[in-house]
Amino acid sequence: MKTIDINCFVCGKIYPKSECEYKRSLVLNRPNCCSRICANRLPYRNRMKKQGICTKCGSPSSKDRDRNKLCSKCSMARRIERMEIGFFDWNNLRMCDIRSLSKREDYIYVVHQRIRDHSRSVYLHSNKPKCCANCGYSLSFHVCHIKAVKSFDKEEILGIVNHIDNLVALCRNCHWEFDNGILKL
């Protein structure tokens, strides 16, 4: 194999590189660097971006293939679709209907996450104090249900499950005590 002496793009150090590797770096439009340390010193825009393929339409995606699998057009359409879902009247939505909104396989987690998000929204828009109801800690608080979510029927509407009278703000420690039966409200 033939080697060529190349100048490092970052530090200027001369280092040997095989001829086929050199040609490959020219074809891929990559700067020649003597080590990974020098390659990491390059500004991000000079690094080669991983190309992905959109899972919806099949066109090339400029996003990282590991992070986002949609092209910009499909990604924008998805955002608009999610915004339209946000226009639901969540108070009149049944708990079993939330499952139909989720197209993911871990829908049970998504259902509970949406119930928690709605409960936080209801509590934050109420005039209840934004601190722990037990100890008064005000730097952070959890919004928790007095009557557990799992005790409601699946046909129950979210407005009843997340009614302000069923919600209380507790700090992390008091919330744990409440969930484990140590603290009574």
HUBELGI-V359747 format. One record per backbone hydrogen bond with DSSP energy under -1.0 kcal/mol. CO is the residue of the C=O (numbers start at 1). NH is the residue of the N-H. If there is no record, write none. Layout:
# HUBELGI-V359747
co->CO nh->NH
co->CO nh->NH
This chain:
# HUBELGI-V359747
co->2 nh->19
co->4 nh->17
co->6 nh->15
co->13 nh->8
co->15 nh->6
co->17 nh->4
co->18 nh->22
co->19 nh->23
co->20 nh->24
co->21 nh->25
co->22 nh->26
co->23 nh->27
co->24 nh->28
co->25 nh->30
co->32 nh->9
co->35 nh->39
co->36 nh->40
co->43 nh->46
co->44 nh->47
co->52 nh->61
co->54 nh->58
co->59 nh->54
co->61 nh->52
co->64 nh->68
co->69 nh->55
co->71 nh->75
co->72 nh->76
co->73 nh->77
co->74 nh->78
co->75 nh->79
co->76 nh->80
co->77 nh->81
co->78 nh->82
co->79 nh->83
co->80 nh->84
co->81 nh->85
co->82 nh->86
co->84 nh->87
co->85 nh->88
co->88 nh->90
co->89 nh->92
co->90 nh->93
co->91 nh->159
co->93 nh->158
co->106 nh->110
co->107 nh->111
co->108 nh->112
co->109 nh->113
co->110 nh->114
co->111 nh->115
co->112 nh->116
co->113 nh->117
co->114 nh->118
co->115 nh->119
co->116 nh->120
co->117 nh->121
co->118 nh->122
co->119 nh->123
co->120 nh->124
co->121 nh->125
co->123 nh->126
co->132 nh->136
co->137 nh->132
co->142 nh->170
co->144 nh->168
co->148 nh->151
co->149 nh->152
co->153 nh->156
co->154 nh->96
co->156 nh->95
co->157 nh->160
co->157 nh->161
co->158 nh->162
co->160 nh->163
co->163 nh->166
co->166 nh->146
co->168 nh->144
co->169 nh->133
co->170 nh->142
co->171 nh->175
co->172 nh->176
co->173 nh->177
co->174 nh->178
co->175 nh->179
co->176 nh->180
co->177 nh->182
co->177 nh->183
co->178 nh->181
